[in-house]
Amino acid sequence: MSKELEKEVQNRDDLIGSRDNILKIIKKVDHDSRIKFMETFDQIRSNFQYIFTKLFGEGEADIYLLDEENILDCGIDIYVKPKGKQPKVINLLSGGEKALTAASLLLAIFMIKPSPFCLLDEVDAALDDANIERFFSLLREFSDKTQFIIITHNKKTMEYSDAIYGVTMEEIGVSKIISAKFSEEGKLVTAESGD
C-alpha cells in the first residue's frame, strides 16, 4: 500500500473509532439521564401526593408519564381526586381546585431543590379564605429555608404576611411605595411610606 492510502485508511479507522466512542458516550448519557429523571420524577410524585393531601385535607393525587418508553420527551398527566369527588384530570376542576393542584405540583418540584426565595404571582387569586389558610399553613413549613414573595390583591393573603410592600397612586402619575412589617403574632411592628 502506498503511504497515502495507508494514511487515508488510518484516518477512516480513527473516524470510525471516534464515532463509536461518541455513540457510547451518548448511550451512557441517555441511560444516566433516564435514571436521574425517573429518580426525580418519583420524588416529585411522592411530594405531590403529600402536598396535595395537605392542601385538600384529604383526597388523592398522582402524576403519570404519557409514554413510559420515551420518558425524556413525553408529557405528564395529572390525576386528582379531591375528598368526596370523582377522579378528574386537572382541566375539569374548579378554579380553586386547579390553583391548589397547580400549587401542589409547583411546590412538589420546588421541594427537590429549594431556593432561598420563591416568587408567586397571584397564586391565591382563585382561592377562598379556607384554602388560603391551608396554603399559607403549608408555606410556613417551607419558610425556615425559603422566603416567599407573593404578588397579591387578596386581603386574607396579606393577613398571613410577615411584611407587605405596596405601590399606590394617590395622584395621577405619582406612585407611592408603602410598607408594613408584622410580628409573628400579626401585630404591626413598622409602617413606612415613601415616594
LINWOMO-V950003 format. One record per residue. N is the residue number from 1. RES is the residue in one small letter. PSI is psi in radians with two decimals (* if undefined). D_FIRST is the distance of its C-alpha to the first C-alpha in Angstrom with 1 decimal. Layout:
n: (N | N)
res: (RES | RES)
psi: (PSI | PSI)
d_first: (D_FIRST | D_FIRST)
//
This chain:
n: (1 | 2 | 3 | 4 | 5 | 6 | 7 | 8 | 9 | 10 | 11 | 12 | 13 | 14 | 15 | 16 | 17 | 18 | 19 | 20 | 21 | 22 | 23 | 24 | 25 | 26 | 27 | 28 | 29 | 30 | 31 | 32 | 33 | 34 | 35 | 36 | 37 | 38 | 39 | 40 | 41 | 42 | 43 | 44 | 45 | 46 | 47 | 48 | 49 | 50 | 51 | 52 | 53 | 54 | 55 | 56 | 57 | 58 | 59 | 60 | 61 | 62 | 63 | 64 | 65 | 66 | 67 | 68 | 69 | 70 | 71 | 72 | 73 | 74 | 75 | 76 | 77 | 78 | 79 | 80 | 81 | 82 | 83 | 84 | 85 | 86 | 87 | 88 | 89 | 90 | 91 | 92 | 93 | 94 | 95 | 96 | 97 | 98 | 99 | 100 | 101 | 102 | 103 | 104 | 105 | 106 | 107 | 108 | 109 | 110 | 111 | 112 | 113 | 114 | 115 | 116 | 117 | 118 | 119 | 120 | 121 | 122 | 123 | 124 | 125 | 126 | 127 | 128 | 129 | 130 | 131 | 132 | 133 | 134 | 135 | 136 | 137 | 138 | 139 | 140 | 141 | 142 | 143 | 144 | 145 | 146 | 147 | 148 | 149 | 150 | 151 | 152 | 153 | 154 | 155 | 156 | 157 | 158 | 159 | 160 | 161 | 162 | 163 | 164 | 165 | 166 | 167 | 168 | 169 | 170 | 171 | 172 | 173 | 174 | 175 | 176 | 177 | 178 | 179 | 180 | 181 | 182 | 183 | 184 | 185 | 186 | 187 | 188 | 189 | 190 | 191 | 192 | 193 | 194 | 195)
res: (m | s | k | e | l | e | k | e | v | q | n | r | d | d | l | i | g | s | r | d | n | i | l | k | i | i | k | k | v | d | h | d | s | r | i | k | f | m | e | t | f | d | q | i | r | s | n | f | q | y | i | f | t | k | l | f | g | e | g | e | a | d | i | y | l | l | d | e | e | n | i | l | d | c | g | i | d | i | y | v | k | p | k | g | k | q | p | k | v | i | n | l | l | s | g | g | e | k | a | l | t | a | a | s | l | l | l | a | i | f | m | i | k | p | s | p | f | c | l | l | d | e | v | d | a | a | l | d | d | a | n | i | e | r | f | f | s | l | l | r | e | f | s | d | k | t | q | f | i | i | i | t | h | n | k | k | t | m | e | y | s | d | a | i | y | g | v | t | m | e | e | i | g | v | s | k | i | i | s | a | k | f | s | e | e | g | k | l | v | t | a | e | s | g | d)
psi: (2.51 | 2.78 | -0.64 | -0.78 | -0.74 | -0.73 | -0.75 | -0.72 | -0.75 | -0.76 | -0.76 | -0.80 | -0.69 | -0.75 | -0.74 | -0.76 | -0.75 | -0.76 | -0.78 | -0.72 | -0.75 | -0.74 | -0.65 | -0.75 | -0.78 | -0.75 | -0.73 | -0.79 | -0.74 | -0.79 | -0.85 | -0.68 | -0.73 | -0.76 | -0.85 | -0.72 | -0.82 | -0.65 | -0.81 | -0.75 | -0.75 | -0.66 | -0.79 | -0.75 | -0.84 | -0.79 | -0.73 | -0.79 | -0.73 | -0.89 | -0.72 | -0.81 | -0.67 | -0.74 | -0.58 | -0.06 | -0.92 | -3.05 | -3.10 | 2.61 | 2.62 | 2.79 | 2.51 | 2.54 | 2.39 | -0.40 | 1.68 | -0.23 | -0.39 | 1.01 | -0.46 | -0.22 | 0.00 | 2.93 | -3.08 | 2.74 | 2.43 | 2.18 | 2.29 | 2.62 | 1.52 | 2.68 | 2.24 | 0.14 | 2.88 | 2.65 | 2.48 | 2.72 | 2.79 | -0.55 | -0.39 | 0.05 | 2.82 | 2.95 | -0.79 | -0.71 | -0.69 | -0.79 | -0.79 | -0.65 | -0.79 | -0.74 | -0.67 | -0.81 | -0.74 | -0.84 | -0.54 | -0.71 | -0.76 | -0.62 | -0.41 | -0.77 | 1.44 | 2.58 | 2.95 | -0.46 | 2.78 | 2.23 | 2.14 | 2.15 | 1.86 | 0.69 | -0.34 | 0.01 | -0.65 | 0.13 | 2.49 | 3.05 | -0.71 | -0.71 | -0.62 | -0.73 | -0.80 | -0.71 | -0.80 | -0.54 | -0.72 | -0.76 | -0.60 | -0.56 | -0.51 | -0.29 | -0.22 | -0.39 | -0.33 | 2.37 | 2.21 | 2.23 | 2.04 | 2.18 | 2.17 | 2.78 | 0.02 | 2.13 | -0.63 | -0.71 | -0.74 | -0.59 | -0.50 | -0.06 | 2.58 | -0.50 | 2.58 | 2.34 | 2.27 | 2.80 | 2.21 | 2.79 | 1.71 | -0.57 | 2.59 | 2.20 | -0.01 | 1.92 | 2.54 | 2.32 | 2.32 | 2.65 | 2.68 | 2.44 | 2.53 | 2.65 | 3.03 | -0.45 | -0.05 | 0.17 | 2.48 | 2.19 | -0.88 | 2.62 | 2.36 | 2.67 | 2.33 | 3.01 | *)
d_first: (0.0 | 3.7 | 6.5 | 8.1 | 6.3 | 6.4 | 9.9 | 10.9 | 10.2 | 12.1 | 14.7 | 15.2 | 15.7 | 18.1 | 19.9 | 20.4 | 21.6 | 23.9 | 25.3 | 26.0 | 27.8 | 29.8 | 30.8 | 32.0 | 34.0 | 35.5 | 36.5 | 38.1 | 39.9 | 41.1 | 42.3 | 44.0 | 45.6 | 47.0 | 48.5 | 50.0 | 51.3 | 53.1 | 54.6 | 55.9 | 57.0 | 58.9 | 60.6 | 61.6 | 62.9 | 65.1 | 66.3 | 67.1 | 69.2 | 71.0 | 71.7 | 72.7 | 75.3 | 76.6 | 77.0 | 78.4 | 80.5 | 79.2 | 76.8 | 73.2 | 70.0 | 66.3 | 63.1 | 60.5 | 56.9 | 56.7 | 53.3 | 52.5 | 49.0 | 48.1 | 50.1 | 48.3 | 49.1 | 52.3 | 55.9 | 58.8 | 62.2 | 65.3 | 68.0 | 71.5 | 74.8 | 77.6 | 80.5 | 82.6 | 80.3 | 77.9 | 74.1 | 72.7 | 69.5 | 70.0 | 70.7 | 73.9 | 75.4 | 78.2 | 77.5 | 78.5 | 76.6 | 73.5 | 73.9 | 74.4 | 71.4 | 69.2 | 70.5 | 69.9 | 66.2 | 65.9 | 67.4 | 65.4 | 62.2 | 63.9 | 64.7 | 61.0 | 60.7 | 64.0 | 64.2 | 67.0 | 68.4 | 68.4 | 69.6 | 71.3 | 72.5 | 75.6 | 74.3 | 78.0 | 79.0 | 79.4 | 80.9 | 84.5 | 86.3 | 85.7 | 81.9 | 81.8 | 83.5 | 81.0 | 78.1 | 79.4 | 80.2 | 76.5 | 75.4 | 77.7 | 75.5 | 72.6 | 74.6 | 74.3 | 70.6 | 70.4 | 72.6 | 73.1 | 73.8 | 75.4 | 76.2 | 79.3 | 82.6 | 83.9 | 87.0 | 86.4 | 82.9 | 84.5 | 86.9 | 84.1 | 82.5 | 82.7 | 82.6 | 82.9 | 81.7 | 82.8 | 82.9 | 86.1 | 87.4 | 91.1 | 91.1 | 89.0 | 85.8 | 86.5 | 84.6 | 86.0 | 84.2 | 86.1 | 85.2 | 86.8 | 85.9 | 87.4 | 88.1 | 86.9 | 90.3 | 89.7 | 92.2 | 91.6 | 90.6 | 89.8 | 89.9 | 88.8 | 88.9 | 87.1 | 85.9)
//
